[in-house]
Amino acid sequence: MSEATNVVSFFGDGGAAEDGEAGPGGIAFAEAKRMAEALVFASAEPVSEKALADRLPDGVQVKAVMEALQADYSRRGVNLVRAEECWAFRTAGDLAFLMSRNATQQKKLSRAATEMLAVIAYHQPVTRAEIEEIRGVETSKGTLDTLLETGWVRMRGRRRTPGRPVTYGTTTDFLDHFGLEELRDLPGLDELKGAGLLSSRMPSNFSVPQPAADPDALTDDEDPLTDIDLEELGLLTPRVDDD
């Protein structure tokens, strides 16, 4: 498909484009890519497609622009990667060894924290009690706090059960750190066995949970966290009423 054809199909304006221009603003597809490239490059955090859509001209199909830009960077030293609906520039995987000399040594997670992170990733949304039931041991609050501090785990909402326990899930930073585009890219049963992370003598009925297609959407048995909830959890400073 020629670039001129790409312009028409990506912007979907219905009319023929002249000189590589399309869309209500007459912005060329190549120019839209340059603008998106600049926005992602300038951001210290992955940029969501919604944020890009807010900054790019009306009529630009952000996903198509980003996928084309991703292809442009696929053979370069820096790649454009997607985590859920967010985009960021990262060093190409095969060149990561060049950065090892200057990389900051990160503290490794304990075995308990690693197990807990795996449970949350595969079973989210999940409560602390459910994590303990799956692991078969009591969960230390300090271990859970460590995962929250990494930015890989977040409080999602409240379960609609007695006591209204907090539910936990993973974040975009989790996907970004582990090089996953979405939760459905988590290793499956065969991959886990192949990596030696599961015993070959697992029960015949054992299965690996399939993460939700939209991890940000609350389930039917979850309520969103309110300001009162955040105050109770110590995540929001209580408001002081003026006399």
C-alpha positions as CSV (number, residue, x, y, z in Angstrom):
1,M,0.0,0.0,0.0
2,S,1.4,3.4,-1.0
3,E,1.9,6.2,1.6
4,A,-0.7,8.3,-0.3
5,T,-3.3,5.4,0.1
6,N,-2.2,5.1,3.8
7,V,-3.0,8.8,4.3
8,V,-6.6,8.4,3.1
9,S,-7.3,5.2,4.9
10,F,-5.8,6.3,8.2
11,F,-7.6,9.6,8.4
12,G,-10.8,8.3,6.9
13,D,-12.0,11.6,5.5
14,G,-13.6,10.0,2.5
15,G,-12.1,12.3,-0.1
16,A,-9.0,12.2,-2.1
17,A,-5.8,13.7,-0.6
18,E,-3.5,16.0,-2.3
19,D,0.3,16.2,-1.6
20,G,0.1,13.7,1.2
21,E,-2.5,15.7,3.1
22,A,-5.7,14.3,4.7
23,G,-8.1,15.0,7.5
24,P,-10.0,18.1,8.6
25,G,-6.8,20.0,9.5
26,G,-5.0,19.0,6.2
27,I,-2.2,17.5,8.3
28,A,0.0,15.0,6.4
29,F,0.3,11.5,7.9
30,A,4.1,11.9,8.1
31,E,3.6,15.1,10.0
32,A,1.2,13.4,12.4
33,K,3.9,10.8,13.1
34,R,6.5,13.5,13.7
35,M,4.2,15.2,16.2
36,A,3.5,11.9,18.0
37,E,7.2,11.1,18.1
38,A,8.0,14.4,19.7
39,L,5.3,13.9,22.4
40,V,6.4,10.4,23.4
41,F,10.1,11.4,23.3
42,A,9.5,14.4,25.6
43,S,7.6,12.4,28.2
44,A,9.3,10.7,31.1
45,E,6.4,8.2,31.4
46,P,4.6,6.1,28.8
47,V,2.0,8.3,27.0
48,S,-1.5,7.0,26.6
49,E,-3.3,7.0,23.3
50,K,-6.0,9.3,24.8
51,A,-3.3,11.9,25.8
52,L,-1.9,11.7,22.2
53,A,-5.4,12.1,20.7
54,D,-5.9,15.2,22.9
55,R,-2.7,16.8,21.5
56,L,-2.8,15.7,17.9
57,P,-5.0,17.4,15.3
58,D,-8.7,16.3,15.0
59,G,-9.2,13.4,12.6
60,V,-5.9,11.6,13.3
61,Q,-6.3,7.9,13.9
62,V,-3.8,7.6,16.8
63,K,-3.4,3.9,16.8
64,A,-2.6,3.8,13.1
65,V,0.0,6.6,13.5
66,M,1.6,4.9,16.4
67,E,1.8,1.5,14.7
68,A,3.4,3.1,11.7
69,L,5.9,4.9,13.9
70,Q,6.6,1.7,15.8
71,A,7.5,0.0,12.4
72,D,9.8,2.9,11.7
73,Y,11.7,2.2,14.9
74,S,11.6,-1.6,14.7
75,R,15.2,-1.9,13.4
76,R,16.8,1.0,15.3
77,G,18.7,1.1,18.6
78,V,15.6,2.6,20.3
79,N,12.3,0.9,19.8
80,L,8.8,2.3,20.3
81,V,6.9,-0.1,22.5
82,R,3.3,-0.4,23.6
83,A,2.0,-1.3,27.1
84,E,-1.8,-1.5,27.1
85,E,-2.9,1.8,25.5
86,C,0.4,3.6,26.3
87,W,3.5,4.2,24.3
88,A,7.2,4.7,25.2
89,F,10.7,4.6,23.7
90,R,12.9,1.9,25.1
91,T,16.4,0.6,24.3
92,A,16.2,-2.3,21.8
93,G,16.2,-5.6,23.6
94,D,19.4,-6.9,21.9
95,L,21.3,-3.8,23.0
96,A,20.4,-3.9,26.6
97,F,23.8,-5.2,27.5
98,L,25.3,-1.8,26.5
99,M,23.4,-0.2,29.4
100,S,24.4,-2.7,32.0
101,R,27.5,-0.8,33.2
102,N,25.6,2.3,34.1
103,A,22.4,0.6,35.2
104,T,21.4,1.1,38.8
105,Q,21.4,-2.2,40.7
106,Q,17.8,-2.8,41.7
107,K,16.9,-4.6,44.8
108,K,15.5,-8.0,44.0
109,L,12.0,-8.9,45.1
110,S,11.8,-11.6,47.8
111,R,10.3,-14.9,46.9
112,A,7.1,-14.0,48.8
113,A,6.8,-10.7,46.8
114,T,7.5,-12.5,43.5
115,E,4.8,-15.1,44.3
116,M,2.4,-12.4,45.3
117,L,3.0,-10.4,42.2
118,A,2.4,-13.5,40.0
119,V,-0.9,-14.2,41.8
120,I,-2.1,-10.6,41.4
121,A,-1.0,-10.5,37.7
122,Y,-2.9,-13.7,36.8
123,H,-5.9,-13.5,39.2
124,Q,-6.7,-9.8,39.3
125,P,-8.8,-8.3,40.6
126,V,-7.9,-10.1,43.8
127,T,-8.1,-9.3,47.5
128,R,-5.5,-9.9,50.2
129,A,-7.5,-12.8,51.6
130,E,-7.8,-14.4,48.1
131,I,-4.0,-14.0,47.6
132,E,-3.4,-15.8,50.9
133,E,-5.9,-18.6,49.9
134,I,-4.1,-19.1,46.5
135,R,-0.6,-19.1,48.0
136,G,-1.6,-21.1,51.1
137,V,0.2,-18.8,53.5
138,E,-0.5,-15.6,55.3
139,T,0.4,-12.4,53.4
140,S,2.7,-9.9,55.1
141,K,1.5,-6.3,54.9
142,G,5.1,-5.3,54.3
143,T,5.4,-7.5,51.2
144,L,2.2,-6.0,49.8
145,D,3.5,-2.5,50.6
146,T,6.7,-3.3,48.7
147,L,4.8,-4.2,45.6
148,L,2.7,-1.0,45.8
149,E,5.9,1.0,46.2
150,T,7.4,-0.5,43.0
151,G,4.4,1.0,41.1
152,W,3.7,-2.4,39.6
153,V,0.6,-3.1,41.7
154,R,-2.3,-0.7,42.5
155,M,-5.5,-0.7,44.6
156,R,-8.3,-1.1,42.1
157,G,-11.5,-0.9,44.2
158,R,-13.6,-2.5,46.9
159,R,-15.2,-6.0,46.7
160,R,-18.9,-6.0,47.2
161,T,-18.7,-8.5,50.1
162,P,-18.8,-8.1,53.9
163,G,-15.9,-5.9,55.0
164,R,-15.6,-4.5,51.5
165,P,-11.9,-5.7,51.1
166,V,-9.7,-3.8,48.7
167,T,-9.0,-5.4,45.3
168,Y,-5.5,-5.3,43.7
169,G,-4.3,-5.3,40.1
170,T,-1.2,-4.6,38.1
171,T,-0.3,-1.3,36.4
172,T,1.0,0.0,33.1
173,D,4.4,0.2,34.7
174,F,4.2,-3.5,35.4
175,L,3.7,-4.2,31.7
176,D,6.4,-1.7,30.7
177,H,9.0,-3.2,33.0
178,F,8.4,-6.8,31.9
179,G,8.1,-5.9,28.2
180,L,4.4,-6.8,27.8
181,E,2.0,-5.0,25.5
182,E,-1.0,-6.3,27.5
183,L,-1.9,-8.8,30.2
184,R,-2.9,-11.4,27.6
185,D,0.9,-11.5,26.8
186,L,1.6,-13.1,30.2
187,P,3.2,-16.6,29.7
188,G,0.7,-19.4,29.3
189,L,0.8,-22.9,30.8
190,D,3.2,-24.3,28.1
191,E,5.5,-21.4,28.3
192,L,5.7,-21.6,32.1
193,K,6.5,-25.3,31.9
194,G,9.1,-24.7,29.2
195,A,10.8,-22.2,31.4
196,G,10.9,-24.6,34.3
197,L,8.6,-22.5,36.4
198,L,6.0,-25.3,36.7
199,S,6.4,-28.9,37.5
200,S,5.8,-31.3,34.7
201,R,3.7,-33.4,37.1
202,M,1.0,-30.8,37.6
203,P,-2.6,-32.1,38.0
204,S,-4.3,-32.8,34.8
205,N,-7.0,-30.2,35.6
206,F,-4.5,-27.4,36.4
207,S,-4.9,-24.3,34.2
208,V,-3.5,-20.8,34.1
209,P,-6.1,-18.0,34.5
210,Q,-6.7,-15.8,31.5
211,P,-6.4,-12.1,32.4
212,A,-9.2,-9.8,31.5
213,A,-9.2,-8.1,28.1
214,D,-9.7,-4.7,29.9
215,P,-7.8,-4.7,33.2
216,D,-8.8,-1.1,34.0
217,A,-12.6,-1.9,33.9
218,L,-14.1,-2.7,37.3
219,T,-15.9,-6.0,37.5
220,D,-19.5,-6.5,38.5
221,D,-18.6,-7.2,42.1
222,E,-16.3,-4.2,42.5
223,D,-17.0,-0.6,43.6
224,P,-14.6,2.2,42.7
225,L,-12.5,3.8,45.4
226,T,-14.0,7.0,46.8
227,D,-12.2,9.8,48.6
228,I,-13.5,8.4,51.9
229,D,-11.9,5.0,51.0
230,L,-8.6,6.8,50.0
231,E,-8.6,8.6,53.4
232,E,-9.2,5.4,55.3
233,L,-6.3,3.7,53.3
234,G,-4.0,6.6,54.0
235,L,-3.8,7.6,50.4
236,L,-5.5,10.9,50.7
237,T,-5.1,13.6,53.4
238,P,-8.3,14.1,55.3
239,R,-10.0,17.3,54.5
240,V,-10.3,19.8,57.3
241,D,-13.6,21.7,57.5
242,D,-13.3,25.5,57.9
243,D,-15.1,26.8,61.0
